[in-house]
Amino acid sequence: NRTERSHGGGLYNVNGASASLVNCTVENNTAAEHGGGLWNGNTATMTVVHCTVMSNTAGKDGGGIHNDPNALDGTGSLTLVNSIVAGSNNPGKGTDLFAATSDVTRKGNNLFSDLDNSGLSPGPGILVESLVDLAPLSDRYGGPTEIRLPLTNSPVVDAGITPITGLPADIVFPITDQRGLAREHGATVDLGAVELQPITHTVTSISDAGTGSLRDTMEIVSEGSTIDFAPSLTGATITLTGSLRPAVGKITIDASALSEGITIACANDRAFNISQPLTLQGLTVADSRGGILLRNGSELTMEHCTVRDCSHGGVDLDTAASLLMRNCTITGNSLFGLKTRGGTTTLTLENCTVANNADNPGLELNGAVTAMLSHTTVYGN
């Protein structure tokens, strides 16, 4: 939104009005003068509970929020509760917030990226972090509206405080976030409109990139989430132009619900290049230059997967990697089927088959490897 009038690009609250914002995102709004995101004044009251106010612009003061301190017009009364007010722009006072201290009530914790000329100082209920670490505004993180998802290492995660008392009678403290998912996940609530938590994302396209592709989905998931596949993709092949590299850890890529599975192929590189904990279920990795590389210290669990016909090896474990395979097959690969490169590598194969791999052993174990094979067949290599 953009207002060419003076104040309040996103919301202009004035003349005794009362506005309550709960689980809201206010972003990329512009005001010609004050309050790029929100403007509150002339005896108006504004309560902001678990909201994210980001990247707004004002021509003068209060890039994010301007709570008018002009006593002649009647000051505004502003209450901030477990919210984020950050990353806005303006040439005047208060990049994120411009207010008089006495007119702002703080409950829980509230995070700002900049307090200069805001009228506030660091203290109880105020956190200052220049890097807020939120994903870009998008509708791909679940729920019906566009949101800013906290990244795994964001300072807003588990930074809120509950319970909160003393809110206006018409406000019920939210038990869900803006998407409708549980508000508290982890040690305590997160700040802002969105609670970081695992959810399931569905791949809908066999394209190598773009919305709905496996690569794009891997870039937007949060730690601990699951990626599955639309039923229409059963038996399909996703042809890659470069390796898939998980951006966060502890995600599961699960094709087990597909009756004919799904195949991942990358002719000019390894299909997976892994440096984060990852679980693969029901996938075939085939016809690639290399199947899977586990980098130093990474962890991989594979269940009901096949790695076949890769020209430069099937599964390659770097130093101190850990691999657990259950009900998997490694077959038809050149150079090796599975190879460890040293260090304190841990390898466990249960109910697996390692067969018909060429040029070097089917299993090549180097260094201080702890290997356990049970109910496993190794033949024809």
C-alpha positions as CSV (number, residue, x, y, z in Angstrom):
1,N,0.0,0.0,0.0
2,R,1.1,3.6,-0.6
3,T,-0.5,6.8,0.6
4,E,0.4,10.1,-1.0
5,R,-1.3,11.8,2.0
6,S,0.8,12.5,5.0
7,H,0.6,9.5,7.3
8,G,0.1,5.7,7.7
9,G,0.9,3.8,4.6
10,G,-0.5,0.5,6.0
11,L,-2.9,1.8,8.7
12,Y,-3.9,5.3,9.8
13,N,-5.5,5.2,13.2
14,V,-6.7,8.6,14.4
15,N,-9.3,10.7,16.3
16,G,-9.9,8.3,19.2
17,A,-10.2,5.2,17.2
18,S,-9.1,1.8,18.7
19,A,-7.2,-0.7,16.6
20,S,-6.1,-4.2,17.6
21,L,-3.7,-6.1,15.4
22,V,-3.2,-9.8,16.3
23,N,-1.1,-12.2,14.2
24,C,-0.7,-9.7,11.3
25,T,2.1,-8.9,8.9
26,V,2.6,-5.3,7.8
27,E,5.1,-5.0,5.1
28,N,6.2,-2.8,2.1
29,N,3.9,0.0,2.8
30,T,4.8,3.7,2.1
31,A,3.7,7.0,3.6
32,A,4.7,10.4,2.2
33,E,5.5,11.7,5.7
34,H,5.1,9.7,8.9
35,G,4.4,6.0,9.7
36,G,5.3,3.9,6.7
37,G,3.6,0.9,8.2
38,L,1.4,2.2,11.0
39,W,0.4,5.6,12.3
40,N,-1.3,6.1,15.6
41,G,-2.3,9.5,17.2
42,N,-4.9,12.1,18.1
43,T,-6.0,10.1,21.2
44,A,-6.2,6.9,19.3
45,T,-5.3,3.5,20.8
46,M,-3.4,0.7,19.0
47,T,-2.5,-2.7,20.4
48,V,-0.1,-4.8,18.3
49,V,0.1,-8.5,19.4
50,H,2.4,-11.1,17.8
51,C,2.8,-9.0,14.6
52,T,5.6,-8.6,12.1
53,V,6.1,-5.0,10.9
54,M,8.9,-5.1,8.3
55,S,10.3,-3.2,5.4
56,N,8.0,-0.1,5.4
57,T,9.0,3.3,4.2
58,A,8.2,6.8,5.5
59,G,9.2,10.1,3.9
60,K,10.0,11.6,7.3
61,D,9.7,10.0,10.8
62,G,8.7,6.5,11.8
63,G,9.5,4.1,9.0
64,G,7.7,1.2,10.6
65,I,5.5,2.7,13.2
66,H,4.8,6.4,14.1
67,N,3.1,6.9,17.4
68,D,2.3,10.6,17.4
69,P,3.9,12.3,20.4
70,N,2.2,15.7,19.7
71,A,0.4,16.6,22.9
72,L,-1.4,19.4,21.2
73,D,-3.3,17.0,19.0
74,G,-3.6,14.3,21.7
75,T,-0.9,11.6,21.8
76,G,-1.5,8.1,20.6
77,S,-1.4,5.1,23.0
78,L,0.6,2.2,21.6
79,T,1.0,-1.3,23.1
80,L,3.5,-3.8,21.6
81,V,3.3,-7.5,22.6
82,N,5.8,-10.1,21.4
83,S,6.2,-8.3,18.0
84,I,8.8,-7.6,15.4
85,V,9.3,-4.0,14.2
86,A,12.3,-4.0,11.9
87,G,14.0,-3.3,8.6
88,S,12.1,-0.2,7.6
89,N,13.4,3.0,6.0
90,N,13.1,6.8,6.4
91,P,15.3,9.8,6.3
92,G,14.0,11.3,9.6
93,K,13.7,10.0,13.2
94,G,13.0,6.5,14.2
95,T,13.8,4.0,11.4
96,D,11.6,1.3,13.0
97,L,9.6,3.3,15.5
98,F,9.1,7.0,16.4
99,A,7.3,7.6,19.7
100,A,7.5,9.1,23.1
101,T,8.6,6.5,25.7
102,S,5.7,7.3,28.0
103,D,3.2,6.5,25.2
104,V,4.4,3.0,24.5
105,T,3.6,0.0,26.7
106,R,5.7,-3.1,26.1
107,K,4.6,-6.6,27.1
108,G,6.6,-9.8,26.5
109,N,9.6,-9.1,24.3
110,N,9.6,-6.9,21.2
111,L,12.4,-7.0,18.7
112,F,13.7,-4.0,16.7
113,S,16.6,-3.7,14.2
114,D,17.2,-0.1,15.1
115,L,16.2,2.0,18.1
116,D,18.0,5.3,17.1
117,N,15.8,8.3,17.6
118,S,12.8,6.0,18.5
119,G,12.2,7.4,21.9
120,L,13.0,4.0,23.4
121,S,16.2,2.5,24.9
122,P,17.2,-1.2,25.3
123,G,15.7,-2.6,28.4
124,P,13.0,-5.0,29.6
125,G,10.8,-6.0,26.7
126,I,13.1,-4.6,24.1
127,L,15.5,-6.7,22.0
128,V,17.8,-5.1,19.3
129,E,19.1,-7.3,16.5
130,S,20.4,-5.8,13.2
131,L,19.9,-9.1,11.4
132,V,16.3,-10.4,12.0
133,D,16.7,-13.5,9.7
134,L,13.2,-13.9,8.2
135,A,12.4,-15.5,4.8
136,P,11.0,-13.2,2.1
137,L,7.3,-12.5,2.1
138,S,5.6,-15.4,0.4
139,D,2.4,-17.5,0.4
140,R,4.3,-20.8,0.2
141,Y,4.9,-21.4,3.9
142,G,1.4,-22.6,4.6
143,G,-1.8,-20.8,5.4
144,P,-4.0,-18.5,3.3
145,T,-1.9,-15.3,3.4
146,E,1.6,-14.1,2.6
147,I,3.9,-14.2,5.6
148,R,7.5,-13.8,6.7
149,L,8.8,-17.2,8.1
150,P,11.5,-17.1,10.7
151,L,14.7,-18.9,9.6
152,T,16.1,-21.5,11.9
153,N,18.8,-19.3,13.5
154,S,16.6,-16.2,13.7
155,P,16.8,-14.3,17.0
156,V,12.9,-14.2,17.1
157,V,12.7,-18.0,17.6
158,D,11.7,-18.9,21.2
159,A,12.2,-15.2,22.2
160,G,8.6,-14.4,23.3
161,I,7.2,-14.5,26.8
162,T,4.0,-16.0,28.0
163,P,1.6,-15.7,29.7
164,I,0.7,-12.1,28.9
165,T,-1.8,-10.3,31.2
166,G,-3.4,-6.9,31.1
167,L,-4.5,-6.9,27.4
168,P,-7.7,-5.1,26.4
169,A,-10.9,-7.1,27.1
170,D,-11.6,-7.6,23.4
171,I,-8.2,-9.3,22.7
172,V,-7.7,-13.0,23.3
173,F,-4.0,-14.0,23.4
174,P,-3.5,-16.1,20.2
175,I,-3.1,-19.9,20.5
176,T,-2.2,-20.1,16.8
177,D,0.0,-18.1,14.5
178,Q,-1.1,-16.2,11.3
179,R,-1.3,-19.5,9.4
180,G,-3.5,-21.1,12.0
181,L,-0.7,-23.4,13.3
182,A,0.0,-23.8,17.0
183,R,1.4,-20.7,18.5
184,E,3.9,-22.4,20.8
185,H,6.4,-24.8,19.3
186,G,9.7,-25.3,21.1
187,A,10.9,-23.8,24.4
188,T,8.4,-20.9,24.2
189,V,6.6,-18.7,21.6
190,D,8.4,-17.0,18.8
191,L,8.1,-13.3,18.2
192,G,6.1,-11.9,15.3
193,A,3.1,-13.3,13.3
194,V,4.6,-16.7,12.5
195,E,5.8,-19.6,14.7
196,L,8.7,-21.6,13.2
197,Q,7.7,-25.3,13.2
198,P,7.8,-28.3,10.9
199,I,5.1,-28.6,8.3
200,T,4.6,-30.8,5.2
201,H,5.3,-29.3,1.7
202,T,4.1,-31.0,-1.5
203,V,6.2,-31.1,-4.7
204,T,3.8,-30.7,-7.7
205,S,6.2,-30.3,-10.6
206,I,9.0,-32.4,-12.1
207,S,10.8,-29.2,-13.3
208,D,14.3,-28.6,-12.0
209,A,13.4,-25.2,-10.6
210,G,10.4,-22.9,-10.1
211,T,7.4,-23.0,-7.8
212,G,6.3,-26.5,-6.9
213,S,9.7,-28.1,-7.9
214,L,11.7,-30.2,-5.5
215,R,14.6,-27.8,-5.6
216,D,12.4,-24.8,-4.9
217,T,10.6,-26.6,-2.1
218,M,13.9,-27.6,-0.4
219,E,14.8,-23.9,-0.3
220,I,11.7,-22.8,1.6
221,V,11.2,-25.6,4.2
222,S,12.0,-25.1,7.8
223,E,14.0,-27.5,9.9
224,G,12.2,-30.7,10.7
225,S,9.7,-30.4,7.9
226,T,8.6,-33.1,5.4
227,I,8.5,-32.9,1.7
228,D,6.2,-35.2,-0.2
229,F,5.0,-35.5,-3.7
230,A,1.6,-35.1,-5.5
231,P,0.1,-38.4,-6.6
232,S,0.2,-37.3,-10.2
233,L,4.0,-37.6,-10.1
234,T,4.1,-41.3,-9.4
235,G,6.7,-43.0,-11.7
236,A,8.0,-39.7,-13.0
237,T,11.7,-38.6,-13.2
238,I,13.0,-35.3,-12.0
239,T,15.9,-34.4,-14.2
240,L,18.4,-32.0,-12.5
241,T,21.0,-29.6,-13.9
242,G,22.9,-29.5,-10.7
243,S,23.0,-31.1,-7.2
244,L,20.3,-30.8,-4.7
245,R,21.7,-29.3,-1.5
246,P,19.5,-29.1,1.6
247,A,19.5,-25.6,3.1
248,V,18.4,-26.7,6.5
249,G,18.7,-29.9,8.6
250,K,16.4,-32.7,9.7
251,I,14.1,-32.6,6.7
252,T,12.5,-35.7,5.2
253,I,11.9,-36.2,1.5
254,D,9.3,-38.9,1.3
255,A,8.0,-40.5,-1.9
256,S,6.8,-43.7,-0.1
257,A,3.1,-42.9,-0.8
258,L,3.7,-43.0,-4.6
259,S,2.9,-46.5,-6.0
260,E,5.6,-46.3,-8.6
261,G,8.0,-44.0,-6.6
262,I,9.9,-41.2,-8.2
263,T,13.4,-41.0,-9.7
264,I,16.0,-38.2,-9.3
265,A,18.6,-38.0,-12.1
266,C,21.5,-35.6,-12.6
267,A,23.7,-36.3,-15.6
268,N,26.4,-33.8,-14.9
269,D,26.8,-33.9,-11.1
270,R,25.8,-35.8,-8.0
271,A,22.1,-35.9,-7.5
272,F,22.4,-35.0,-3.7
273,N,25.2,-33.1,-2.1
274,I,24.4,-33.2,1.6
275,S,25.8,-31.2,4.5
276,Q,22.7,-31.3,6.8
277,P,20.9,-34.1,8.5
278,L,18.5,-35.6,5.9
279,T,16.1,-38.5,5.5
280,L,15.1,-40.0,2.1
281,Q,12.2,-42.4,1.8
282,G,11.0,-44.2,-1.3
283,L,13.3,-42.4,-3.8
284,T,15.3,-43.8,-6.7
285,V,18.6,-41.9,-7.5
286,A,19.7,-43.0,-11.0
287,D,21.5,-42.2,-14.2
288,S,23.6,-39.5,-12.5
289,R,27.2,-38.6,-12.7
290,G,27.3,-39.4,-9.0
291,G,24.5,-40.6,-6.7
292,I,24.9,-39.1,-3.2
293,L,27.7,-37.3,-1.5
294,L,27.7,-37.0,2.3
295,R,30.0,-34.2,3.3
296,N,32.1,-34.0,6.4
297,G,30.0,-34.6,9.5
298,S,26.7,-35.0,7.7
299,E,24.0,-37.5,8.5
300,L,21.7,-39.4,6.1
301,T,19.0,-42.0,6.7
302,M,17.6,-43.8,3.7
303,E,14.6,-46.2,3.7
304,H,13.2,-48.1,0.7
305,C,15.5,-46.3,-1.7
306,T,17.5,-47.3,-4.7
307,V,20.8,-45.8,-6.0
308,R,21.6,-47.2,-9.4
309,D,23.4,-46.7,-12.7
310,C,25.5,-43.7,-11.6
311,S,28.7,-43.2,-13.6
312,H,31.0,-41.9,-10.8
313,G,29.9,-43.9,-7.8
314,G,26.7,-44.5,-5.9
315,V,27.0,-43.3,-2.3
316,D,30.2,-41.4,-1.3
317,L,30.9,-40.7,2.4
318,D,33.3,-38.0,3.4
319,T,35.1,-37.8,6.7
320,A,33.0,-38.3,9.8
321,A,29.8,-38.8,7.9
322,S,27.0,-41.1,9.1
323,L,24.8,-43.3,7.0
324,L,21.9,-45.6,7.9
325,M,20.2,-47.5,5.1
326,R,17.2,-49.8,5.6
327,N,15.6,-51.9,2.8
328,C,17.7,-50.2,0.2
329,T,19.5,-51.3,-3.0
330,I,22.8,-50.0,-4.5
331,T,23.3,-51.5,-7.9
332,G,24.8,-51.0,-11.4
333,N,27.0,-48.1,-10.4
334,S,30.5,-47.5,-11.9
335,L,33.7,-46.8,-9.9
336,F,32.0,-48.1,-6.6
337,G,28.7,-48.8,-5.0
338,L,29.4,-47.3,-1.6
339,K,32.7,-45.7,-0.5
340,T,33.9,-44.1,2.8
341,R,36.9,-41.8,2.7
342,G,38.2,-41.9,6.2
343,G,37.6,-40.4,9.6
344,T,35.2,-41.7,12.2
345,T,32.5,-42.6,9.7
346,T,29.5,-44.7,10.8
347,L,27.8,-47.0,8.3
348,T,24.8,-49.2,9.0
349,L,23.0,-51.4,6.4
350,E,19.9,-53.3,7.3
351,N,18.0,-55.5,4.8
352,C,20.0,-54.0,1.9
353,T,21.3,-55.3,-1.4
354,V,24.7,-54.2,-2.9
355,A,25.0,-55.8,-6.3
356,N,26.6,-55.5,-9.7
357,N,28.6,-52.4,-9.1
358,A,31.7,-52.1,-11.4
359,D,35.4,-51.1,-11.4
360,N,36.0,-51.2,-7.7
361,P,34.4,-53.0,-4.7
362,G,30.8,-52.8,-4.1
363,L,31.6,-51.6,-0.6
364,E,34.9,-49.8,0.0
365,L,35.6,-48.9,3.6
366,N,38.6,-46.6,4.3
367,G,39.7,-45.1,7.7
368,A,38.3,-45.4,11.1
369,V,34.9,-46.7,9.9
370,T,32.4,-48.4,12.1
371,A,30.3,-50.6,9.8
372,M,27.4,-52.8,10.7
373,L,25.7,-54.9,8.0
374,S,22.7,-57.1,9.0
375,H,20.3,-59.1,6.8
376,T,22.2,-57.7,3.8
377,T,23.3,-59.3,0.5
378,V,26.4,-58.3,-1.4
379,Y,26.9,-60.0,-4.8
380,G,28.1,-59.6,-8.3
381,N,30.4,-56.6,-7.7
